Amino acid sequence: AGLRLGLAGAVGALAWLAATWTIYLLNGVSDVLADQRNGSSRPIASGVLPVETARRAAALLACVAVGCAGLLSPLMVILVSAMLVLGWLYSMGPRPGKNEVPSFFVLVTAGGFLTYLAGWQAAGGGRPSGALLAFGAAMALWMGLAGMSKDLSDVAGDRLAGRRTLPLLVGERPARLIIA
C-alpha cells in the first residue's frame, strides 16, 4: 500500500508540475512585451526560449498533466483541468485575469486552493477534513493577497500592458501597506 501511495503521489506531483509549467509558459507568452519593458530576464522575454517553442511545450505539458491525472482518478483529472482553465483565464483570452485586482485575487486564490485539494487527492484522497479545508483556504487567501507583491516591481510593464494592478490603482506605497 505504501509503494502504491508513493507512486500515486509521484504521479500526482508530476501532473501538477506539468500543469503549473503549462501555466507559467502561457503567462510568459502573454507577458513578452511587458516583461521586456520591465527588463525581465525571463527566458521567453529575453529570447532564450522562442514564443512558438513555449506554446508547443505548454500544449505538450498540458497533455502530460491531464494524462498523469487520468492515471490517478477522475477527480484528479477535474482538479488538473480546472487548474489549467484558471491558468488560461489568468493569462490569456480577451480579458486576462491578471489585468484587474479582483480577478487576479479570485484566480490566484482558487488556484492555491485547488493545489491543496490536488495534493490531498494524490496522497490518497478520501473525504478532506475540515482542518485541511480551513488550512487550504487560509493559505490560498494569503497567496491571493501576497501574490500582488510581484506587481510592485512591474509597474512600467503593467502600465504598458494596460493592466490595473494594485500599485497602479493606489500607488506603490499604499499598495505595499495593503499587502503587508
HELIX and SHEET records of a PDB file:
HELIX    1   1 GLY A    2  SER A   30  1                                  29    
HELIX    2   2 VAL A   32  ARG A   37  1                                   6    
HELIX    3   3 PRO A   43  SER A   46  1                                   4    
HELIX    4   4 VAL A   51  LEU A   72  1                                  22    
HELIX    5   5 PRO A   74  SER A   91  1                                  18    
HELIX    6   6 GLY A   97  ASN A   99  5                                   3    
HELIX    7   7 VAL A  101  ALA A  122  1                                  22    
HELIX    8   8 GLY A  130  ALA A  146  1                                  17    
HELIX    9   9 GLY A  147  SER A  153  5                                   7    
HELIX   10  10 VAL A  155  LEU A  160  1                                   6    
HELIX   11  11 LEU A  166  VAL A  170  1                                   5    
HELIX   12  12 GLU A  172  ILE A  179  1                                   8    
END                                                                             
